[in-house]
């Protein structure tokens, strides 16, 4: 929760804040003139706290001869859901790739046929070089997906911790 005090009267503060938010491509979700504005900003593709999809609530109240603005930012539920379910889907695909690699590796080591050993065949016959290639490529794809999941989790932690960056920039611009 961020707070900013400005010297302009409440009506002027409200109109300037509204103008800044519209200039920054915010979508106004709800507003109560001269009291509060709730906006949606960012996109589902946003990966930084500044451009991740979020909802920001600005409360404006009179203070001495000026106005006081309190902002509260939160990650948009659809951004959070996309991040969560995207990581779950990536983990499932990584597990399937690892299963394929271990199944084909078992064919090479023990000669036992498994569910995915048909992938090791070339022109209908088992091919050792192709089997090694399939083991290596599926393991590599699994590792790449696991690294992507770790990076996405780190990104989500950063976004959640610094989601108020956009509101802070907006309030700084308003105070100028």
C-alpha positions in Angstrom: 0.0 0.0 0.0 1.5 3.3 -1.1 0.6 6.8 0.1 1.2 10.1 -1.5 0.3 13.7 -0.5 -0.1 16.4 -3.1 -0.7 20.1 -2.7 -3.4 20.4 -5.4 -7.1 20.3 -4.5 -8.9 17.0 -4.6 -10.8 17.7 -7.9 -7.6 18.7 -9.8 -5.7 15.7 -8.3 -8.5 13.3 -9.4 -8.6 14.6 -13.0 -4.8 14.6 -13.3 -4.6 11.1 -11.9 -7.3 9.9 -14.3 -5.5 11.5 -17.2 -2.2 9.9 -16.3 -3.8 6.5 -16.0 -5.6 6.8 -19.3 -2.3 8.0 -20.9 -0.6 4.8 -19.6 -3.3 2.6 -21.3 -5.1 1.7 -18.2 -8.7 0.4 -18.3 -10.9 2.0 -15.8 -12.8 -0.8 -14.0 -14.8 1.5 -11.7 -14.6 5.0 -10.4 -16.3 7.3 -8.0 -15.4 10.8 -9.0 -13.1 12.6 -6.6 -12.9 9.6 -4.3 -11.5 6.5 -6.0 -10.4 5.0 -9.3 -9.9 1.2 -9.9 -7.9 0.4 -13.0 -6.6 -2.7 -14.8 -3.1 -2.4 -16.3 -0.6 -4.7 -18.1 -1.1 -7.8 -20.0 -1.1 -11.6 -19.5 2.2 -11.7 -21.4 3.8 -9.2 -18.9 6.8 -10.7 -17.0 7.9 -7.7 -15.0 6.1 -6.0 -12.1 5.5 -3.0 -14.3 3.8 -4.7 -17.2 2.2 -7.8 -15.6 -1.6 -7.7 -15.6 -2.7 -6.1 -12.3 -5.6 -4.2 -10.6 -4.7 -1.0 -8.9 -7.1 0.8 -6.5 -6.5 4.5 -5.9 -8.3 6.1 -2.9 -8.3 9.9 -2.9 -9.2 11.9 0.3 -8.8 15.5 1.4 -5.8 16.4 3.5 -5.1 19.9 4.8 -5.1 22.1 1.7 -4.4 19.2 -0.7 -5.2 15.6 -1.3 -4.0 12.3 0.0 -3.8 9.3 -2.4 -3.6 5.7 -1.2 -3.0 3.0 -3.8 -3.2 -0.7 -3.5 -2.0 -3.1 -6.2 -2.8 -6.7 -6.7 -1.9 -9.3 -9.4 -4.8 -10.0 -11.7 -6.4 -13.4 -11.1 -6.1 -14.5 -14.7 -2.4 -13.7 -14.7 -1.9 -15.7 -11.6 -4.0 -18.6 -13.0 -2.1 -18.6 -16.3 1.2 -18.7 -14.4 0.1 -21.5 -12.2 -1.5 -23.7 -14.8 1.3 -23.0 -17.3 3.8 -24.3 -14.8 1.6 -27.3 -14.1 1.3 -28.1 -17.8 5.1 -27.7 -18.3 5.8 -30.0 -15.3 3.5 -32.7 -16.8 5.1 -32.4 -20.2 8.6 -32.6 -18.6 7.6 -35.7 -16.7 6.3 -37.3 -19.9 9.6 -36.5 -21.6 11.5 -38.0 -18.8 9.3 -41.1 -18.8 10.0 -41.5 -22.6 13.7 -41.1 -22.0 13.8 -43.7 -19.2 11.6 -46.1 -21.2 13.8 -46.0 -24.2 17.0 -46.2 -22.0 15.5 -49.4 -20.4 15.2 -50.8 -23.9 18.8 -50.1 -24.6 20.1 -51.5 -21.3 17.8 -54.4 -20.6 16.2 -55.1 -24.0 12.8 -54.8 -22.4 10.0 -53.3 -24.5 8.0 -50.5 -22.8 5.2 -48.1 -23.7 7.4 -45.6 -25.5 9.9 -48.0 -27.1 8.1 -47.7 -30.5 9.8 -44.3 -30.7 13.2 -46.0 -30.9 12.3 -47.7 -34.2 13.4 -46.5 -37.5 11.6 -47.9 -40.6 10.0 -50.5 -38.3 13.2 -51.9 -36.8 14.9 -50.9 -33.6 17.8 -48.5 -34.3 20.4 -48.0 -31.5 21.7 -44.7 -32.8 18.1 -43.4 -33.1 17.3 -44.7 -29.6 20.3 -42.9 -28.1 19.2 -39.7 -29.9 15.7 -40.0 -28.5 17.0 -40.6 -25.0 19.2 -37.5 -25.2 16.7 -35.2 -26.9 13.8 -36.1 -24.5 16.0 -35.7 -21.5 17.2 -32.3 -22.8 13.7 -31.2 -23.4 12.7 -32.2 -19.9 15.6 -30.3 -18.4 14.8 -27.2 -20.5 11.2 -27.3 -19.3 12.3 -27.7 -15.6 14.6 -24.6 -16.0 11.8 -22.7 -17.6 9.5 -23.6 -14.6 12.2 -22.5 -12.1 12.6 -19.2 -14.0 8.9 -18.6 -14.1 8.5 -19.3 -10.4 11.3 -16.7 -9.7 9.6 -14.2 -12.0 6.2 -14.7 -10.3 7.9 -14.1 -6.9 9.4 -10.9 -8.2 6.1 -9.8 -9.7 4.2 -10.5 -6.4 6.8 -8.7 -4.3 7.0 -5.6 -6.5 3.5 -5.4 -8.0 3.2 -1.8 -6.7 5.9 -0.5 -9.0 3.4 0.8 -11.5 1.4 2.6 -8.8 4.6 4.1 -7.4 5.6 5.5 -10.8 2.1 6.9 -11.3 2.1 8.6 -7.9 5.6 10.0 -8.6 4.4 11.4 -11.9 1.4 12.9 -10.2 3.5 14.6 -7.5 5.7 16.4 -10.1 
